[in-house]
Amino acid sequence: MSSSGAQSDWPAALEEDYRRTQGRLSAAQQHRRAAFDTLTRRWARRLLAAGDDQQLVLHAVGYGAPDPTVWTAKARDGAPLPVRVGLAPQPRFDAETTQTPNGWLVMVKEHTPALMNDYGWLVTAVVDGSLDAEGIRSLRDELLRTERRLEPEADLRQLWDRRVGNAADASVRGAQALLFLVAHEVSHALWGHQGEPPRLELQWDVPARMHGSQEELHADTTAAHLFSRAGGNRERAEVGARLFFGMTHLIDEEIARRAAKRFTGVFAQRARDYLQSTHPHPMLRLAATHAGLGTPPPSEEAIAVQGAIDAIAGRPALVRDEAALTAFRDVLAGAEDGTIVETLGVLEGRQVGDVHAIDLGHLEALVRRDIDTALTVVAVAVLRYVQANPARWTDMHTAVALIDVDAAISRRWAADAAVERALHQIRAAIPEMDELLDLTRHSQLTQSDPEQ
């Protein structure tokens, strides 16, 4: 691509800001930069053109959704400054968005495109059934080891390209993840997010400026909206988001593991807590993404991709125990219709800002009424969650209600044999239940109705 082509996309002053970040590049680096510019130049232009404030206001409803009045006020301020998306010659998996006097620079670190591509290949190998559990672990570890290697021969696809049935799927998935990352960073620029220096001495593995969790969630919501409009496909937006969040979470867990290995005690835990405060859990990020997409049901592709992401992360497979589900259905079959309707009304709750709020007082009263009512509440919450979550992290509202029910039932009926059996059945029907409970220790997922 000629320099005159680049000048036509970005103002000369902003292009000069970008050039000053590049330094002296090797021939391989220049080739990677040109290839990245070819991929992202048109995409960035389409993302910026898709930033219609009224459409965002209409779509963005749910957890993590930004305040529409703030977005509308920003839109009234006029068009955003130009945004230049480019590759930063730094050997890591990361991206940063910074403001200059001439616009915004979205700097994607040099390893990121290759790692996203490799992650797409690994996910595809798992989806295709080309790898057993040991093969998945081996290649995942190899992926994390190559995070800091630059040369093209580090690409993981060389390790299994003969075993992947559909190379086109692998390439598309890697590209979707990268394009969602670019949409996410462009969204930071549209919101004017500046980030802040790390509050802990973690410079060995984190960027110079980091965003808080709320800014990250707002960027996820906006990125999903812009991606679906610029790419014309909500399914691609969701799949790209799941891949991006899966890879990011994998890297964050590796950073935390390195911190624990290098340091001990309180500092290692502070490092993990800080990373969780600046990079929300994939469940929270997907909830924000769904707010930008209008919460579409997951496609078969999204379900297959999430299953592969889970396997790579070492999570238990999302296999619902049919005997446990049958037991919960039997409870509902013998329950009073009025109790079921009342429970559904309580668990539906209402949206209060970013939080799904239910009347916890009403829930506690239901659970304490008698053991049969308590078991009915559990059955409703479980079956409602299972129906809404064919893949992990699909519907956070039903997850919030399930967490509240689990807590309420444990407080009131912990010594009851029938309830103890029901709690075991919950984990058989919902193998990710302990993950949901662990997540509540790092995030405000539940909140009583503020009008109580």
Stockholm file with secondary structure:
# STOCKHOLM 1.0

chainA/1-452         MSSSGAQSDWPAALEEDYRRTQGRLSAAQQHRRAAFDTLTRRWARRLLAAGDDQQLVLHAVGYGAPDPTVWTAKARDGAPLPVRVGLAPQPRFDAETTQTPNGWLVMVKEHTPALMNDYGWLVTAVVDGSLDAEGIRSLRDELLRTERRLEPEADLRQLWDRRVGNAADASVRGAQALLFLVAHEVSHALWGHQGEPPRLELQWDVPARMHGSQEELHADTTAAHLFSRAGGNRERAEVGARLFFGMTHLIDEEIARRAAKRFTGVFAQRARDYLQSTHPHPMLRLAATHAGLGTPPPSEEAIAVQGAIDAIAGRPALVRDEAALTAFRDVLAGAEDGTIVETLGVLEGRQVGDVHAIDLGHLEALVRRDIDTALTVVAVAVLRYVQANPARWTDMHTAVALIDVDAAISRRWAADAAVERALHQIRAAIPEMDELLDLTRHSQLTQSDPEQ
#=GR chainA/1-452 SS CCHHHHHHHSCHHHHHHHHHTTCSCCHHHHHHHHHHHHHHHHHHHHHHHTCCHHHHHHHCCSTTCCCHHHHHHHHHTCSCCCEEEEEECCSSSCEEEEEETTEEEEEEETTHHHHHHHHHHHHHHHHTTCCCHHHHHHHHHHHHHGGGCCSGGGCTHHHHTTTCSCHHHHHHHHHHHHHHHHHHHHHHHHHTCCCBCCSSSCTTTSCSSBCCHHHHHHHHHHHHHHHHHHHSCHHHHHHHHHHHHHHHHHHHHHHHHHHHHHSCTHHHHHHHHHHHHHSCCHHHHHHHHHHHHTCCCCCHHHHHHHHHHHHHHTCCCCCCCHHHHHHHHHHHHTSCHHHHHHHHHHHHCEEETTEEEBCHHHHHHHHHHCHHHHHHHHHHHHHHHHHHCSSTTSCHHHHHHHHHHHHHHHHHHTTCHHHHHHHHHHHHHCTTHHHHHHHHTTSCCCCBCTTC
#=GC SS_cons         CCHHHHHHHSCHHHHHHHHHTTCSCCHHHHHHHHHHHHHHHHHHHHHHHTCCHHHHHHHCCSTTCCCHHHHHHHHHTCSCCCEEEEEECCSSSCEEEEEETTEEEEEEETTHHHHHHHHHHHHHHHHTTCCCHHHHHHHHHHHHHGGGCCSGGGCTHHHHTTTCSCHHHHHHHHHHHHHHHHHHHHHHHHHTCCCBCCSSSCTTTSCSSBCCHHHHHHHHHHHHHHHHHHHSCHHHHHHHHHHHHHHHHHHHHHHHHHHHHHSCTHHHHHHHHHHHHHSCCHHHHHHHHHHHHTCCCCCHHHHHHHHHHHHHHTCCCCCCCHHHHHHHHHHHHTSCHHHHHHHHHHHHCEEETTEEEBCHHHHHHHHHHCHHHHHHHHHHHHHHHHHHCSSTTSCHHHHHHHHHHHHHHHHHHTTCHHHHHHHHHHHHHCTTHHHHHHHHTTSCCCCBCTTC
//
